[in-house]
Every structure is written in C-alpha cells, then in structure tokens.
Amino acid sequence: MRIYSYLIGLCGIIFLLGSCRANKSSDVSSKTGVSYNDPYNGGLQINRKVKESPGPGLIAIEGGTFVMGGSLHEDIAYNHDAPKRRVTVASFYMDETEVSNADWLEYLHWIAQTYPDDEQLYYEALPDTLVWRQPLSYNEPYVNLYLRHPSFQDYPVVGVTWEQANAYAEWRTDRVNEHILREAGILIDYESKADQNASTDGFNTEIYLNGQYQGEGIDGENMLKDNSPGAGEDAKRPARMEDGILKQPYRLPTEAEWEYAALGLFADNRTGQITESRIYPWKGLGVRSTNKRTRGKMMANFKITSGNNMGVAGSASDGGDITLPVTSFTPNDFGLYNMAGNVNEWVADVYRPLSFEDFEDFNPFRGNVFLDNQYENSGEKRVLSKDKYGRPVKQPAKAPRKQTWEELQAGSEAENDYNHDQRDYNDEIMDELYGTVTTINNKSRVYKGGSWNDRAYWLNPATRRHMQQDESNAMVGFRCAMTMVGNVFVSN
C-alpha cells in the first residue's frame, strides 16, 4: 500500500509539473491557461516565434542618451540655435547609405509601370535637376546626366524636396511589404500578377491590413490558416500585423535620431560612460584619417577651402568635385556611410531656433501633426476611405485621447479646443512677417550633415540649417529610418 500511495503521489507531482510546464508554453496564456491558436475556444492567434529584423537597406542603431548639440564647440554663424540638452533616443533602424539615383529611378519606374496614364504623378515625383544650373558656371551637363546616366547611378539623389522624400518613404513601405507577401505566396506572385495585367492595382499596407485588399486575383496559395470559430478546417486569411510578417513604415529620421546616429558614440563597458568627445562622425579632431594605413586621407567629401572642392590632382584629397557614390569613405562606428559630407540630409523636424529648449527629452521631435484615418459612410463597418491611388485618406485628429463610445458614435470632438497640429505649439509666429523679417514658418524643415559644397564646419552633426519643405537644391538628399519594435539589443 505504501508503494502504491507513493506511486500515486509521484504521478500527481509529475502531473502538476507537467501542468506548470504547459502553462509556460508559448502556445498557452500564462494568465488564464487557455490555449492560443485553438479554433474551438475563440481562435486567438498569438505568434511568439517572430524575430524582429530590419527592413531592406537598414542597420540597427542601439539607442541611448547623449547631449544634443554637444559636439558643437563654436557658433560661427551666431545663430544660437543649438543649445546643449541631454536627451534619450530609443533604438531604431537607419539606412546604411543615402538614397541613390538608382533607388529613385526604381521609384519612377514603378510609377510609370503602375500608372502609365498619370502624367501628373510621374512629374511630381521627378527631382528638380535644374538645381545644377548656375548663371556663371558650366554645370549644364548635370541637368540631363546626373540622375539618369549609369555612371551616376550609385550617387545620392539630389533636387528632392522634403515632401518628395516623405512620399518615397511611404512608397518604399508598401513595396517592401508587397514583396514580402508575394515572395511568401500570401499574395499572388509577380508572374501571375503580370499575366492578369493587374499592374494598375497599387498595393497599400494600411488598406491591406484593414481587409480591403483581397479576393480573387489577389490572394496567393499560401495564405495563413484562419482559426476563427466556424471558419472551417481549410479556411485561409490574409496576414495581420499580429503575425509579425509585415514591416513597420519607413520614414525620415528625426533630428535627434540623425544626430545621435551620426556621432556613433559607444559607452565604455566598465563605466557605462562615453569617454571621448567627437566633432565629426569619426574619432579625432581633424578631417583627415589618423589610421596608419590611410593616414592623411580625407574622411568625407566637402569643400576644403574657397575654390577647392576636391584637392590637387594626385594628392590625398576627397576626390569629389560634386557628389560621390553613397558607399564612399569609411562608415562611422554604427556602420553608416557619409553621415558627414557628400550631401546634406533632410530630417523630419520642423525648424525652430530654440527647438532644443522646447521639445521632450525622450525621443525629441518637433513636427507632430496628429492625423486619423478617414472612414467611408457606407453600410460596411470600418471601411477606410481611399484616394485614386488606393492610399488611405487622412484627416485631423479630433481628440488627444481615445474617445468614449458615445463620443465616437456622435462624431463629436472630445475637446473642442484640441489642436491636432503641434508644430507651432506655444509659438507666436506671425505669418505676415514671413519673408520680411524672418525666413521661418511651419514649413521650414531641418537638414543636417554638410555636403560636397560645404565647408568642414557643417560636417559637425550638431549643426543645423533649414529650407522650405517644397524647396530643393543640389546639396541636399536624404536617407530613411524605421522605428524598432521591441528591442533587438535586449536579451532575456
């Protein structure tokens, strides 16, 4: 009997241990014990096997704290627009290189193929190659050659406005996600799509996630299993954000992200402190390499002195009369190329001289315009309004918080004085003075980094200038960033 009782007790312990293990399973809720992905108990689908990774072209940048504006030791322009302030930047992704002419030609090609009869869309996406014209210099050949000649294909695209850069980032998001879905067979493959002559059917990530891009001629053979109750054993569904298949949006980096990434600072592992001070995105106080093998070579493409864009032939110069390929020179410690020189780069922020004093100290950003999706007034529930290109229509946010159900149904604003445009928060800028006593307004956007036609001073990551968001020149390009979901640098 004792042995029998012992065995029963042992079996009970094993059962309890097994139950505990089961509750710790990735397929079981740790709070209720209910299984995930079970069509018989509601079918909630939770994917714990997703491994976060960057989108194409991006590098993971580990976030941290730094002194924004701290690398600028002199203010030769007397702008007083970079007061030092300690801030924290969350980990994010950033393009390894500037966006190149080849990248932009891919964009233009897609527009021409997808909307062959829409001349306006193609025209508005064209860079302004006339930025190369100068009254007293022979830059005319670049007007026709710089964007399209194969020899310039890996050079940074220029002549693009801030608005065009944002449009490219939105387009890139949709093309990356569409490619992921077609390669996985969740959408029909490219060949089948071409056979159906469906080239005018533009894919948009938000519209897809809202269930408005599916059906015959769209769905692939490898759609995901639908565990919804009553869906059927062989039921399939489109991908959801919860599946971890699609990438988050590409966008312009904030000014804080850009400056942080450009400096490429790492803390000492013993003290957790930054033990070096940098003026440029590389070690040292000068613009020439101190490495034994490359000693004396320029670290960036910039205007060395007045009338000297590239140095004397045969000497240790930057070699760039204008721009150079986007992978020129040594990348900084984060692995990013040309974070100083070559071209200045657009960032997302609205320019204000005293931005550093105004914005938050965590993920600082000036330019928040809060928008919501617009929904159609139709018999169907939660149908997103689309423009003629299949993109969701945005409208000003109605409230600073989640509305109550009653407010939502009534279509009322939770706070009548809510301002969805936070760009001019607490500002007293008078539009009638713009262009007369100030060049700053709500369309003034920051660009940073220095260019092939700038002196070394502007290579400092803390320097900042501004230009209207609908303007461009031959010295400004851009690169994209992406918000990191989770944190790939934290190991549990």
Secondary structure, DSSP 8 states (H G I E B T S, - for coil): -HHHHHHHHHHHHHHHHHHHHHHTSTTB-TTT--BSS-TTTT-------------TTEEEE--EEEEETTT----TT-------EEEEE--EEEESS--BHHHHHHHHHHHHHH-TT-HHHHHHHS--GGGG--TTS--HHHHHHTTTSGGGTTSB--S--HHHHHHHHHHHHHHHHHHHHHHHTSB--HHHHHHTT-TT----HHHHHTT-S-STTTB-TT-EE--STTS-TT-EE---GGGT-S---EE---HHHHHHHHH-----TTT-S-----SSSSSSSSSB--STTTTT-BSS----BTTBSS-STTSSS---SS---TT-S---TTS-S-SSSSSEEEEEEE--TTHHHHS-SBS--S--B-EEE-B--SSSTT-B-B-TTS-B-EEE-S-SS---HHHHHHT--SSTT--SB-TTTT----GGGBTTTB---TTEEEEES--TTS-GGGGSTT--EEEETT---TTEE---EEE-SS-TT---
